[in-house]
Amino acid sequence: SAANIGIFDAVNNSLVRRVVFRNAVNTLSNAVNYDCVKTPTGVCVRQYIFKEIITIDPGSNGLIVSHQLCCRNGNNDNVQDAGAAGSTYWCYIPPNTIVNSSPRFNEIPPTYVCIDAPLDIDYSALDPDGDSLVYEFYTPYIGGSTNDPKPNTPSAPPYNALIWANTFFETNQVTGSPANYINSSTGQYTLTPTSIGTYTIGIKVSEYRNGVFLSSTLSDYQFNVINCEFDIVSNFDVPGGTAVGGAYTC
């Protein structure tokens, strides 16, 4: 497996370099955000991690690093023409006059989401430089095509945002009540989904230093909302009581 990466000048958008990341380590993700839920069948999410060490000079203009794939799942409910809509994953590296490290999300989102069950996800990130972080929804980007689903060289920026399907928009990405909400200061994401389906999710964390914007890290993810089966376990505690054979005496 390989990931084709394009590195572009952030001012004139010209291609600076192309690199290929290889030898990905892949694992089966089973991240779950519910207690007492029975593992469903037919849910499979595999995570690929590419690691390479390269040296690049952002110069006085900064750089944009991108990777593109097509296409999203055709049954995606909140993206218009999802089966032909690809993805662009990109980040901005400031000029070399600014020393900066990107924030990293702390948790992997869940592999599935349960209908009518309150969801509470920690979408917080850790910034090695201690910069101030602000969380918000964003509209993910498209890239690649059905004719060229894995471009050897990603197209140059700027990148186009996907088009949301009817009734969906940037701050309403999943059908829910209460609707999806993210705390801009903590990254805490809450939602109670009310409709089974497949949904694209865009979460952005932006970093600021002394009030000056530096960069953003983007999470373009997919939620699968399904019917879940829960094991209900009752656990009572009587203050000052002693349980003997399942019965309390005081």
Order of alpha helices (4+ residues) and beta strands (2+ residues): beta-beta-beta-beta-beta-beta-beta-beta-beta-beta-beta-beta-beta-beta-beta-beta-beta
